[in-house]
Amino acid sequence: MKLVTIESRWGGLGKPKNTEVLIRNQNGKFVGSDGRTVSTLSIESLLQSFSGSAVERPLSSNLGITQAWLNDNVEPATEKFRPSRYSLHFIQYDSTYRAAFTNLSFIDSLLPSIFRGFHTDDNLRVGVEVTLTNDNVWSAVSESQYEFMIPWRIKALGRTFTSYDANLSRAAGALLPDQGANRARLIGERFNHTLANQVMAHIEEQWMSPALALIRDRYTVGHADIDFGYSIDYGKEWRDGHPQEENMRVFLSRQDFPQLFRAVAFLPFREGTVYGTEDFLQHAPGYENLVLSIDWLSRSLNGNPTFVEMRFVQGRSFSDKAMAVFAADMRAIGKEALAKEVMTFQEHVALIVIHQGYWLVLPDKRMVLWRFGVPIRLLKWTPADFSTKECASYPQSAGKCVGAVVSAQGELISP
């Protein structure tokens, strides 16, 4: 071997990073461009990765996963890289997670899902070239976002092929400096964490599966997850750093919905079971029909590229929590009479969210602008068209209170 060249670059949200490594054979010793000596073993590991058989799919054995590795990593996988999307699940459902993570057969079946998908703001490339003593050149290129940056596109020994060989990734990563671009990903530094998150994603899918099967008979599911959060219309505030309520949050569309209209349901979740699916399927269509029956609203939304979300929480669109917060807000801004009126037909009111604007759709097709955050527009109005005051609670969730009433024909009655 005469020369090894590694070019590694990354770009995204943050400062771009580029690293180049040159390693030459100087009288049998391998020396980097920075003068450091590189071990012969490291070079041999790289060469073996090029000359070995192609790894056609992610394999536990190639990724370093053994039963002992799973036993050793079941806890570090959740602790080392907190916080994460599933950090609370690791705490709440520890025994379920541990049983799955340490099941080697299950992990084998899960591996393909770890190496699928794409995310933005993460642009990377690693190119490796090896010049042999006979001047032949072997090369490998990866632009993969996954751990170990597999698969690789390899040209060596007169053939071109794709390989999921993590040994090549580790060998290339070992030749980069500690802070070199993409080094951590090449050596799989976060792989145990990635695997733990995928385990919890699968468990979560199993929890949600019975409810989603029913929902899919009528809706297209855009996204669903188990949510610990809370806002002005759903969930409970945390206590001592721990959530007090969980819900399955699901974003739904239907063939007869306008393109940017969707229902967002929060269905109670407890101990591995989702509740309230039947209530949603029974009552949600009435709220959807109410919102979509308002002609001026439909016209106002034309050409406005933002989602309209119709909320559904624990049996109704305008939840008991939302009613309580709305009543407190209206008292705070001197519109208690409006809150009392809305309370008399609460179960028939639809709550919709349009770009941080919270609107009530009343059964007689009047609408109430409850509160807003920093919207680009408020349907056909601007924030300057309304009189606003500070809300009684949840200032971080669309924090300016309004209580403005709009007629069924779309005329502003009370700003």
GUKE-635592 format. One record per residue (C-alpha): x, y, z negated; residue in three letters. Coordinates in steps of 0.05 Angstrom, whole numbers, padded with zeros to 5 digits, always signed. Each point is the difference from the previous one (the first is absolute). Layout:
<pts>
XYZALA...
</pts>
This chain:
<pts>
+00000+00000+00000MET+00027+00068+00020LYS-00052+00050-00022LEU-00066+00006-00037VAL-00043+00062+00009THR-00062+00014-00040ILE-00043+00061+00013GLU-00057+00010-00049SER-00048+00058-00001ARG-00065+00020-00035TRP-00049+00057+00009GLY-00067+00017-00032GLY-00026+00042-00057LEU+00065+00024-00030GLY+00071+00013+00023LYS+00021-00043+00060PRO+00057-00048-00013LYS+00053-00029+00047ASN+00056-00048-00016THR+00053-00028+00047GLU+00049-00054-00019VAL+00060-00023+00042LEU+00040-00061-00022ILE+00062-00020+00038ARG+00043-00062-00002ASN+00070+00023-00017GLN+00048-00059+00001ASN-00051-00047-00030GLY-00026+00050-00051LYS-00067+00036+00008PHE+00004+00074-00014VAL-00055+00051+00002GLY+00005+00069+00030SER+00004+00028-00071ASP+00061-00042-00014GLY-00033-00051-00046ARG+00014-00073+00009THR-00059-00044+00018VAL-00002-00072-00024SER+00009-00054+00051THR-00061-00035-00030LEU-00044+00059+00017SER+00022-00001+00072ILE-00009-00075+00005GLU-00071+00006-00028SER-00017+00049+00055LEU+00029-00043+00055LEU-00037-00062-00025GLN-00065+00038+00003SER+00011+00015+00073PHE+00020-00070+00019SER-00054-00037-00038GLY-00068-00023+00024SER-00056+00050+00007ALA-00047+00005-00059VAL-00068+00003+00034GLU-00041+00023-00060ARG+00010+00024-00072PRO+00022-00060-00041LEU+00004-00005-00076SER+00067-00036+00003SER+00030+00053+00046ASN-00027+00057-00043LEU+00031-00030-00063GLY-00066-00021-00031ILE+00003-00062-00044THR-00041-00021-00059GLN+00056+00025-00046ALA+00000+00067+00036TRP-00075+00008-00008LEU+00005-00017-00075ASN+00056+00050-00009ASP-00034+00056+00039ASN-00073-00006-00022VAL+00011+00054-00053GLU+00055+00044+00031PRO-00043+00006+00063ALA-00052+00039-00039THR+00045+00039-00047GLU+00059+00026+00041LYS-00038+00042+00050PHE-00060+00028-00039ARG-00044+00036+00014PRO-00034-00033+00058SER-00068-00013+00029ARG-00007-00064-00041TYR+00036+00019-00064SER-00064-00001-00040LEU-00022-00066+00030HIS+00065-00030-00024PHE-00020+00020-00071ILE-00074-00015+00004GLN+00006-00067+00035TYR+00068-00024-00021ASP-00015-00075-00004SER-00034+00000+00069THR+00058+00036+00031TYR+00053-00044-00033ARG-00033-00065+00022ALA-00003+00025+00072ALA+00070+00030+00003PHE+00033-00064-00027THR-00037-00046+00048ASN+00051-00015+00054LEU-00051-00032+00047SER-00045+00061-00005PHE+00059+00048+00012ILE+00018-00039+00063ASP-00070+00011+00027SER+00003+00074-00018LEU+00066+00017+00033LEU-00026+00017+00070PRO-00045+00055-00028SER+00061+00036-00030ILE+00030+00009+00069PHE-00060+00030+00035ARG-00025+00071+00008GLY+00031+00069+00010PHE+00003+00065-00039HIS+00018+00071+00020THR+00058+00045-00022ASP+00048-00058-00004ASP+00042-00001+00064ASN+00062-00043-00004LEU+00049-00038+00043ARG+00061-00043-00013VAL+00046-00023+00055GLY+00057-00050-00010VAL+00053-00015+00052GLU+00056-00051-00007VAL+00057+00001+00051THR+00035-00067+00002LEU+00073-00013+00016THR-00020-00020+00071ASN-00035+00068+00007ASP-00069-00031+00001ASN-00051+00042-00039VAL-00055-00026-00045TRP-00054+00048-00021SER-00061+00003-00045ALA-00051+00056-00006VAL-00057+00010-00048SER-00052+00055-00007GLU-00042-00039-00050SER-00030+00034-00060GLN-00005-00064-00041TYR+00046-00024-00055GLU+00064-00030+00030PHE-00018+00038+00064MET-00020-00064+00035ILE-00009-00018+00055PRO+00064+00014+00039TRP+00010+00003+00076ARG+00065-00038+00011ILE+00046-00008+00059LYS+00055-00051-00011ALA+00030-00063+00031LEU-00031+00017+00067GLY-00072+00003-00025ARG-00050+00052-00024THR-00049-00018-00054PHE-00041+00025-00060THR+00016-00025-00069SER-00028+00009-00070TYR+00067-00017-00030ASP+00008+00037-00066ALA+00072-00025-00005ASN+00018+00047+00057LEU-00034+00057-00038SER+00038-00016-00064ARG+00066-00006+00037ALA-00010+00067+00035ALA-00023+00034-00065GLY+00060-00026-00037ALA+00046+00037+00049LEU-00035+00067-00011LEU+00021+00047-00057PRO-00044-00003-00062ASP-00040+00062+00020GLN+00001-00015+00075GLY-00063+00010+00041ALA-00048-00059-00005ASN+00049-00041-00043ARG-00051-00013-00055ALA-00051-00024+00050ARG+00050-00045+00037LEU+00020-00037-00063ILE-00073-00005-00024GLY+00009+00041-00063GLU-00075+00009-00008ARG-00022-00067+00028PHE-00024-00027-00067ASN-00043+00062-00009HIS-00027-00004+00071THR-00018-00073-00011LEU-00034+00016-00067ALA-00043+00053+00034ASN-00019-00048+00055GLN-00019-00053-00052VAL-00046+00050-00034MET-00029+00022+00067ALA-00019-00072+00014HIS-00030-00009-00069ILE-00039+00064+00009GLU-00026-00024+00068GLU-00024-00064-00034GLN-00036+00040-00054TRP-00035+00043+00052MET-00014-00054+00052SER-00071-00022-00023PRO-00025+00072-00002ALA+00033+00019+00065LEU-00029-00061+00035ALA-00070+00026-00016LEU+00017+00071+00019ILE+00030-00020+00067ARG-00068-00027+00022ASP-00022+00073+00007ARG+00062+00044+00000TYR+00071+00004+00027THR+00049+00002-00057VAL+00055+00051+00012GLY+00037-00008-00066HIS-00014-00031-00067ALA+00039-00004-00065ASP-00008-00004-00075ILE+00003+00071-00027ASP+00017+00023-00071PHE-00011+00073+00016GLY-00054+00050-00020TYR-00029+00064+00027SER-00062+00043-00009ILE-00048-00055+00023ASP+00033-00067-00017TYR+00045-00034-00051GLY+00019+00015-00072LYS+00058+00042-00024GLU+00059-00040-00025TRP+00013-00009-00073ARG+00071-00004-00029ASP+00028-00010+00070GLY-00047-00057+00018HIS-00060-00003+00047PRO-00069-00010-00030GLN-00036-00021+00063GLU+00015-00036+00066GLU-00039+00002+00065ASN+00006-00030+00068MET+00007+00060+00046ARG-00021-00015+00071VAL-00003+00045+00061PHE-00055-00020+00049LEU-00024+00017+00069SER-00055-00027+00044ARG-00011-00002+00075GLN-00058+00049-00005ASP+00039+00050-00044PHE+00029+00063+00031PRO+00074-00009+00014GLN+00026+00037-00063LEU-00055-00020-00048PHE+00013-00054-00051ARG-00028-00027-00065ALA+00048-00006-00059VAL-00025-00047-00054ALA+00027-00011-00069PHE-00025-00067-00026LEU+00015-00022-00072PRO+00057-00050-00007PHE+00011-00041-00063ARG+00044-00060-00012GLU+00008-00020+00072GLY-00072+00011+00022THR-00033+00057+00039VAL-00070+00019-00021TYR-00055+00042+00032GLY+00007-00023+00072THR-00074-00016+00007GLU-00019+00069-00029ASP+00045+00033+00051PHE-00029-00039+00059LEU-00071+00015-00023GLN+00006+00074-00016HIS+00057+00028+00043ALA-00038+00001+00066PRO-00052+00049-00029GLY+00054+00049-00019TYR+00035-00008+00067GLU-00065+00012+00038ASN-00014+00062-00042LEU+00068+00031+00016VAL-00003-00018+00074LEU-00070+00027+00008SER+00021+00072-00010ILE+00006+00028+00070ASP+00037+00065-00016TRP+00051-00040-00040LEU+00014-00046+00059SER+00008+00060+00046ARG+00046+00035-00050SER+00045-00061-00003LEU+00009-00004+00075ASN+00071+00017+00017GLY+00020+00002-00073ASN+00055-00054-00005PRO-00010-00020-00072THR-00034-00058-00034PHE-00067+00005-00033VAL-00001-00047-00060GLU-00066-00022-00030MET+00014-00025-00071ARG-00033-00059-00034PHE+00015-00013-00074VAL-00033-00051-00044GLN-00067-00006+00033GLY-00010+00069+00030ARG+00035+00054+00041SER-00004+00056-00051PHE+00025-00039-00061SER-00017+00012-00073ASP+00070+00026-00010LYS-00007+00048+00058ALA-00067+00024-00027MET+00031+00014-00069ALA+00059+00038+00030VAL-00045+00038+00047PHE-00046+00020-00058ALA+00059+00024-00041ALA+00027+00040+00059ASP-00067+00032+00015MET-00008+00021-00074ARG+00070+00030+00003ALA-00018+00043+00061ILE-00070+00019-00022GLY-00039-00046+00046LYS-00028-00049-00051GLU-00069+00002+00034ALA+00030-00030+00063LEU+00030-00057-00040ALA-00067-00014-00034LYS-00035-00001+00067GLU+00051-00048+00030VAL-00005-00046-00061MET-00075-00012+00013THR+00016-00036+00066PHE+00073-00021-00013GLN-00009-00071+00026GLU-00021+00027+00068HIS+00059+00048+00008VAL+00059-00016+00045ALA+00069+00025-00017LEU+00046+00014+00059ILE+00071+00025+00002VAL+00024+00041+00059ILE+00073+00023-00004HIS+00001+00013-00075GLN-00070+00029+00001GLY-00051-00038-00043TYR-00071+00005+00027TRP-00066-00026-00027LEU-00052-00020+00052VAL-00068+00006-00032LEU-00059-00044+00020PRO-00036+00060+00032ASP+00064+00010+00044LYS+00024+00061-00036ARG+00074-00002-00017MET+00039+00026-00060VAL+00073+00019+00004LEU+00023-00023-00069TRP+00074+00016+00001ARG+00060+00003+00045PHE+00076-00001-00001GLY+00040+00029+00057VAL-00041-00017+00062PRO+00015+00022+00071ILE-00073+00013+00008ARG-00066-00012-00037LEU-00042-00025+00057LEU-00021+00064+00037LYS+00022+00046-00057TRP+00065+00023-00031THR+00017+00004-00075PRO-00011+00076+00005ALA-00074-00012+00013ASP-00010-00028-00070PHE+00003+00026-00071SER+00045-00045-00041THR+00018-00010-00073LYS+00044-00046-00040GLU-00029-00070-00011CYS-00013-00028-00068ALA+00044-00061+00010SER+00044-00036+00050TYR+00032+00063+00029PRO+00050-00044+00037GLN-00057-00031+00041SER-00027+00054+00045ALA+00004+00051-00054GLY-00043+00060+00022LYS-00074-00007-00019CYS-00054+00029+00044VAL-00071-00028-00007GLY-00021+00031+00066ALA-00065-00025+00032VAL-00009-00010+00075VAL-00069-00009+00032SER-00021-00061+00040ALA+00011+00043+00062GLN+00071+00017-00020GLY-00011+00071-00026GLU+00037+00024-00062LEU-00054+00013-00053ILE+00042+00012-00062SER+00075+00012+00007PRO
</pts>
